[in-house]
Amino acid sequence: MTHDSKIILVAGATGNVGRSLVEQLLAAGHRVRALTRDPVRADLPAGAEAVAGNLADASSLAAAFTGASAAHLISFDGEDYAPLTNGEEIVDLASRAGVRRVTVLKGDVAKSPLEHAVEAGGLEWTHLAPVEFMSNALEWAESVRTEGVVREAFPEARSAMIHEADIAAVAAAALTGDGHAGREYWLTGPEALTPPEKVRTIGEVLGREVRYVELTQDEIVAQWREAGYSGEDVEFFLKMRTDPPIAGDSVLPTVEQVTGRPARTFAQWVRENAAAFGP
């Protein structure tokens, strides 16, 4: 049974954060409309209304916003992760459709055009600024599965990684409760771990040895380039590891303050995703 007839639109509904947000809102009894490029292949939870659309193409969004009172937006294109440049169009469509409350998932430390447009557009906004996603560890899955090894640089670099479900939980609280308007929430997990500590956690959860092999900066940059990342991406990755924003390697209490429960640990994330790392 739903709480009321109000619809909450979730953009990026098939992403790590969006899918969890859809699940959490449905579990709490809310009506959810899930925005996705391909509703047929989205495989969304039962009860979600899947609609076709793309934030990068404002002309595709009219039906998605119709009847919605709140919306979760992302500030970047889900395909190439470039900042959206049509923020004013998105906000105009949302406002005219009756949307009054939005959350915006940030993709960078600096404010995006969408965030600026949301702030100027008279909506009740909350920005979500997570540090490193725990799901980034899936980049190690193949080497863990096939070799029992993780090759990574910057062994001293700490990251207060956050579980995607905790980002979603904060979004759900901001979309459905009061007291969050005009806030920018920096979001972290409950511990700041170095790469060797992350690798040790993976091994402990899997119950087998996983070795950490240190790479030089030149080696990791070559690896990123071989994987197809752009020069801008590489520059961003280096900045996050050598000069992160103040919250990047500091544990913040925001998740618990907003949701009322502690942030999930990296060990919990690994248990939930153990199959990806092999038996």
URFEN-V313596 format. One record per residue. RES is the residue in three letters. PSI is psi in whole degrees, 0 to 359 (none if undefined). NEAR is the number of other C-alpha atoms within 12 Angstrom. Layout:
res:RES psi:PSI near:NEAR
res:RES psi:PSI near:NEAR
This chain:
res:MET psi:134 near:11
res:THR psi:156 near:17
res:HIS psi:316 near:16
res:ASP psi:188 near:15
res:SER psi:359 near:16
res:LYS psi:140 near:25
res:ILE psi:137 near:35
res:ILE psi:121 near:48
res:LEU psi:132 near:53
res:VAL psi:111 near:52
res:ALA psi:156 near:45
res:GLY psi:38 near:42
res:ALA psi:343 near:43
res:THR psi:1 near:30
res:GLY psi:174 near:32
res:ASN psi:317 near:25
res:VAL psi:313 near:37
res:GLY psi:316 near:43
res:ARG psi:317 near:36
res:SER psi:322 near:30
res:LEU psi:317 near:46
res:VAL psi:312 near:45
res:GLU psi:315 near:31
res:GLN psi:319 near:32
res:LEU psi:318 near:39
res:LEU psi:317 near:29
res:ALA psi:330 near:21
res:ALA psi:1 near:20
res:GLY psi:18 near:22
res:HIS psi:154 near:31
res:ARG psi:129 near:34
res:VAL psi:131 near:46
res:ARG psi:124 near:44
res:ALA psi:120 near:47
res:LEU psi:126 near:41
res:THR psi:151 near:37
res:ARG psi:327 near:27
res:ASP psi:87 near:18
res:PRO psi:328 near:22
res:VAL psi:321 near:15
res:ARG psi:1 near:13
res:ALA psi:330 near:23
res:ASP psi:53 near:19
res:LEU psi:160 near:30
res:PRO psi:148 near:24
res:ALA psi:136 near:17
res:GLY psi:341 near:22
res:ALA psi:138 near:34
res:GLU psi:109 near:29
res:ALA psi:130 near:33
res:VAL psi:145 near:31
res:ALA psi:137 near:31
res:GLY psi:168 near:29
res:ASN psi:120 near:33
res:LEU psi:332 near:43
res:ALA psi:347 near:31
res:ASP psi:93 near:20
res:ALA psi:332 near:24
res:SER psi:346 near:18
res:SER psi:3 near:21
res:LEU psi:351 near:35
res:ALA psi:311 near:29
res:ALA psi:326 near:24
res:ALA psi:319 near:39
res:PHE psi:338 near:42
res:THR psi:122 near:24
res:GLY psi:357 near:25
res:ALA psi:142 near:36
res:SER psi:345 near:32
res:ALA psi:156 near:43
res:ALA psi:141 near:53
res:HIS psi:122 near:53
res:LEU psi:159 near:50
res:ILE psi:145 near:45
res:SER psi:4 near:40
res:PHE psi:161 near:29
res:ASP psi:129 near:28
res:GLY psi:347 near:29
res:GLU psi:306 near:16
res:ASP psi:3 near:16
res:TYR psi:15 near:23
res:ALA psi:145 near:23
res:PRO psi:137 near:27
res:LEU psi:139 near:34
res:THR psi:0 near:25
res:ASN psi:37 near:28
res:GLY psi:319 near:32
res:GLU psi:321 near:25
res:GLU psi:316 near:25
res:ILE psi:313 near:42
res:VAL psi:321 near:40
res:ASP psi:314 near:26
res:LEU psi:314 near:32
res:ALA psi:314 near:38
res:SER psi:315 near:29
res:ARG psi:335 near:22
res:ALA psi:349 near:24
res:GLY psi:7 near:26
res:VAL psi:133 near:35
res:ARG psi:339 near:34
res:ARG psi:133 near:41
res:VAL psi:150 near:48
res:THR psi:146 near:47
res:VAL psi:120 near:52
res:LEU psi:117 near:48
res:LYS psi:150 near:37
res:GLY psi:357 near:30
res:ASP psi:167 near:33
res:VAL psi:316 near:27
res:ALA psi:154 near:16
res:LYS psi:138 near:26
res:SER psi:166 near:29
res:PRO psi:325 near:27
res:LEU psi:318 near:38
res:GLU psi:317 near:42
res:HIS psi:318 near:28
res:ALA psi:320 near:28
res:VAL psi:317 near:40
res:GLU psi:325 near:28
res:ALA psi:349 near:18
res:GLY psi:5 near:25
res:GLY psi:12 near:23
res:LEU psi:157 near:32
res:GLU psi:107 near:34
res:TRP psi:150 near:37
res:THR psi:125 near:40
res:HIS psi:138 near:41
res:LEU psi:119 near:44
res:ALA psi:82 near:40
res:PRO psi:149 near:41
res:VAL psi:209 near:40
res:GLU psi:132 near:38
res:PHE psi:140 near:32
res:MET psi:332 near:40
res:SER psi:347 near:26
res:ASN psi:336 near:23
res:ALA psi:345 near:32
res:LEU psi:343 near:25
res:GLU psi:338 near:21
res:TRP psi:354 near:30
res:ALA psi:315 near:29
res:GLU psi:315 near:18
res:SER psi:328 near:23
res:VAL psi:316 near:31
res:ARG psi:319 near:25
res:THR psi:333 near:15
res:GLU psi:345 near:19
res:GLY psi:32 near:26
res:VAL psi:146 near:26
res:VAL psi:126 near:34
res:ARG psi:117 near:30
res:GLU psi:152 near:33
res:ALA psi:183 near:28
res:PHE psi:62 near:29
res:PRO psi:343 near:25
res:GLU psi:352 near:18
res:ALA psi:118 near:26
res:ARG psi:145 near:32
res:SER psi:128 near:41
res:ALA psi:61 near:39
res:MET psi:150 near:41
res:ILE psi:142 near:47
res:HIS psi:135 near:38
res:GLU psi:329 near:39
res:ALA psi:333 near:38
res:ASP psi:325 near:45
res:ILE psi:315 near:46
res:ALA psi:322 near:41
res:ALA psi:321 near:41
res:VAL psi:319 near:48
res:ALA psi:316 near:52
res:ALA psi:318 near:44
res:ALA psi:318 near:35
res:ALA psi:327 near:37
res:LEU psi:335 near:43
res:THR psi:353 near:38
res:GLY psi:169 near:20
res:ASP psi:165 near:16
res:GLY psi:7 near:16
res:HIS psi:353 near:27
res:ALA psi:137 near:27
res:GLY psi:16 near:24
res:ARG psi:145 near:24
res:GLU psi:112 near:28
res:TYR psi:114 near:33
res:TRP psi:129 near:37
res:LEU psi:128 near:47
res:THR psi:167 near:44
res:GLY psi:187 near:41
res:PRO psi:3 near:30
res:GLU psi:148 near:30
res:ALA psi:114 near:28
res:LEU psi:145 near:31
res:THR psi:164 near:26
res:PRO psi:314 near:33
res:PRO psi:325 near:28
res:GLU psi:322 near:26
res:LYS psi:315 near:37
res:VAL psi:319 near:36
res:ARG psi:320 near:27
res:THR psi:316 near:28
res:ILE psi:314 near:41
res:GLY psi:318 near:29
res:GLU psi:318 near:20
res:VAL psi:319 near:26
res:LEU psi:341 near:28
res:GLY psi:29 near:17
res:ARG psi:164 near:21
res:GLU psi:131 near:20
res:VAL psi:121 near:30
res:ARG psi:145 near:26
res:TYR psi:126 near:28
res:VAL psi:119 near:24
res:GLU psi:132 near:21
res:LEU psi:155 near:19
res:THR psi:168 near:15
res:GLN psi:318 near:21
res:ASP psi:321 near:16
res:GLU psi:319 near:17
res:ILE psi:324 near:25
res:VAL psi:317 near:27
res:ALA psi:323 near:19
res:GLN psi:318 near:20
res:TRP psi:317 near:24
res:ARG psi:320 near:18
res:GLU psi:329 near:13
res:ALA psi:353 near:14
res:GLY psi:7 near:14
res:TYR psi:145 near:19
res:SER psi:167 near:19
res:GLY psi:324 near:16
res:GLU psi:320 near:17
res:ASP psi:313 near:20
res:VAL psi:318 near:23
res:GLU psi:319 near:18
res:PHE psi:315 near:21
res:PHE psi:317 near:25
res:LEU psi:319 near:21
res:LYS psi:318 near:18
res:MET psi:332 near:25
res:ARG psi:333 near:30
res:THR psi:335 near:21
res:ASP psi:65 near:18
res:PRO psi:160 near:22
res:PRO psi:160 near:25
res:ILE psi:328 near:20
res:ALA psi:346 near:29
res:GLY psi:324 near:34
res:ASP psi:19 near:31
res:SER psi:136 near:27
res:VAL psi:126 near:29
res:LEU psi:150 near:29
res:PRO psi:13 near:26
res:THR psi:315 near:33
res:VAL psi:312 near:35
res:GLU psi:322 near:23
res:GLN psi:322 near:21
res:VAL psi:319 near:33
res:THR psi:342 near:25
res:GLY psi:5 near:14
res:ARG psi:154 near:17
res:PRO psi:152 near:25
res:ALA psi:148 near:35
res:ARG psi:147 near:31
res:THR psi:165 near:30
res:PHE psi:324 near:41
res:ALA psi:321 near:30
res:GLN psi:318 near:25
res:TRP psi:317 near:32
res:VAL psi:318 near:32
res:ARG psi:318 near:22
res:GLU psi:335 near:22
res:ASN psi:21 near:23
res:ALA psi:325 near:27
res:ALA psi:329 near:18
res:ALA psi:334 near:23
res:PHE psi:3 near:32
res:GLY psi:173 near:25
res:PRO psi:none near:18
